[in-house]
Amino acid sequence: MNLGRLLNPLRSTACSVRSYGKHNKKFLYKNGQKFEGITYYPRTPDHQDPPVEPAKLFRVQRIKPLKGNPYWENRILKDLGLDGKQSDFTVVKNIPENNARLWKIKHLIKVTPVTFPYGEPTAQDVRHTILKENGECLVTKDLGPIDTRLAARQDYDEQPKRLDTDLLRKDARLKWLNPW
């Protein structure tokens, strides 16, 4: 006698048939919202995603070696300028053509969106712009002379005991001649 029937006498063999067919999502999941060809199923009917402002620029850095990749991936890396050192990076626009190219080599690169916490730089700020590794683009503007700095510089120049070039040269020569 079958041990399964002894433990569960209500279970019959006819009920244990499985259906391996594909389910039809149209009838299985209701209330799907379509966004540009993609059907999105929210958890609750009143769910709203927060508004997202996409980045205008991406900082792209290669994290895997070039060797062993197919020629089309190496060509994309070369077109982006990432065929040099692994620490090199490039900045690309967030447009569909570049996004498609980055998608093809996503396993070889690290993409970081560029943010501007203190505003976007102007044409005059280009020389004072720094792009950090985390994607922050900072503008370090020229502060100009400050009175306290000028006063501190004058005080330093007028000190009689400051270390000037002649004193350092004389001290270094004496230490060279007698190191003990």
C-alpha positions in Angstrom: 0.0 0.0 0.0 1.1 3.5 -0.7 2.4 5.4 2.3 1.1 8.8 0.9 -2.5 7.5 0.8 -2.2 6.3 4.4 -1.1 9.7 5.6 -3.6 11.7 3.5 -6.6 9.6 2.5 -8.4 12.6 0.9 -5.7 13.1 -1.8 -6.3 11.3 -5.0 -4.0 10.7 -7.9 -6.2 12.7 -10.3 -5.7 16.0 -8.3 -1.9 15.8 -8.5 -1.6 16.5 -12.2 0.5 19.6 -12.9 0.0 22.0 -15.7 3.3 23.1 -17.3 1.7 25.5 -19.8 2.6 29.2 -20.0 0.3 31.6 -18.1 -1.3 34.5 -19.8 -0.3 37.6 -18.0 -3.2 39.6 -19.5 -5.6 37.5 -17.5 -3.3 36.7 -14.5 -2.3 40.3 -13.7 -4.9 43.0 -13.8 -4.5 46.8 -13.8 -1.1 47.0 -15.5 0.1 50.5 -16.6 1.9 50.8 -19.9 5.0 53.1 -20.2 6.6 53.2 -23.7 6.0 49.5 -24.5 6.7 48.3 -20.9 3.8 47.1 -18.7 4.3 48.1 -15.1 2.3 46.4 -12.3 2.2 48.6 -9.1 1.8 46.9 -5.8 -1.2 49.0 -4.9 -3.6 50.7 -7.2 -2.9 54.2 -5.9 0.9 53.8 -6.0 2.8 56.8 -7.5 6.5 56.8 -8.2 8.4 59.9 -7.0 9.4 62.2 -9.8 12.9 61.6 -11.0 15.1 64.1 -12.8 17.5 62.2 -15.1 21.1 63.2 -15.1 22.3 65.1 -18.2 25.8 63.6 -18.1 27.4 60.2 -17.1 30.9 59.6 -15.8 32.0 56.3 -17.4 35.0 54.4 -16.1 36.3 51.0 -17.4 36.6 48.4 -14.6 37.5 45.3 -16.6 40.5 44.6 -18.9 40.3 44.9 -22.6 41.9 41.5 -23.3 39.5 38.7 -24.1 36.6 40.9 -25.2 35.0 40.6 -28.7 36.1 43.2 -31.3 32.7 45.0 -31.1 33.1 45.7 -27.4 36.7 46.8 -27.8 35.6 49.1 -30.6 32.9 50.7 -28.4 35.5 51.2 -25.6 37.9 52.8 -28.1 35.2 55.1 -29.5 34.4 56.3 -25.9 38.1 56.8 -25.3 38.3 54.0 -22.6 41.0 52.0 -24.3 43.9 53.4 -22.2 44.5 52.9 -18.5 41.8 51.4 -16.4 41.7 54.5 -14.1 40.8 56.8 -17.0 37.3 58.0 -17.3 35.2 59.9 -19.8 32.0 62.0 -19.7 29.2 61.2 -22.1 25.7 62.7 -22.7 22.6 60.9 -21.5 21.1 60.3 -24.9 19.5 57.1 -26.3 22.4 56.4 -28.7 25.0 56.6 -25.9 22.8 54.6 -23.6 22.5 51.8 -26.1 26.3 51.7 -26.5 26.8 51.7 -22.7 24.2 48.9 -22.4 26.3 46.7 -24.7 29.4 47.1 -22.5 27.7 47.4 -19.1 29.7 44.5 -17.7 33.0 46.3 -18.5 32.3 49.7 -17.2 31.1 51.7 -14.1 28.5 54.4 -14.9 28.0 57.3 -12.4 25.5 60.1 -13.0 27.1 63.5 -12.9 25.4 65.9 -10.4 25.8 69.6 -9.9 25.2 70.4 -6.2 26.2 74.1 -6.5 24.8 74.7 -10.0 26.1 74.0 -13.5 29.4 75.7 -14.5 29.4 78.5 -17.0 32.0 79.1 -19.7 34.1 81.2 -17.3 34.0 78.4 -14.6 35.5 75.7 -16.8 39.0 76.2 -15.5 37.8 76.0 -11.9 35.7 72.8 -12.3 36.4 69.5 -10.5 34.7 66.2 -11.3 34.8 63.9 -8.3 34.8 60.1 -8.4 31.2 59.9 -7.0 30.0 62.1 -9.9 29.8 65.5 -8.1 30.8 68.3 -10.4 32.1 71.1 -8.1 32.9 74.7 -9.2 35.7 76.2 -7.2 35.5 79.9 -8.0 38.3 82.4 -7.5 37.8 84.0 -4.2 40.1 87.0 -4.8 42.4 88.7 -2.2 41.2 88.8 1.4 42.5 91.4 3.8 43.3 88.9 6.6 45.4 86.8 4.2 47.3 89.9 2.9 48.0 91.0 6.5 49.2 87.5 7.5 51.5 87.5 4.4 53.0 90.8 5.4 53.6 89.7 8.9 55.4 86.6 7.7 57.6 88.6 5.3 58.6 90.9 8.2 59.6 88.2 10.7 63.3 88.2 11.3 63.4 84.5 12.3 61.6 83.1 9.3 63.3 80.4 7.2 64.6 81.9 4.1 66.6 80.2 1.3 70.0 81.2 2.5 69.4 79.9 6.0 68.0 76.6 4.7 71.0 76.2 2.3 73.5 76.9 5.1 71.8 74.5 7.5 71.6 71.7 4.9 75.3 72.1 4.0 76.3 71.8 7.7 74.2 68.7 8.1 75.8 67.2 5.0 79.3 67.8 6.3 78.5 66.5 9.8 75.5 64.1 9.8 76.1 63.0 13.4 
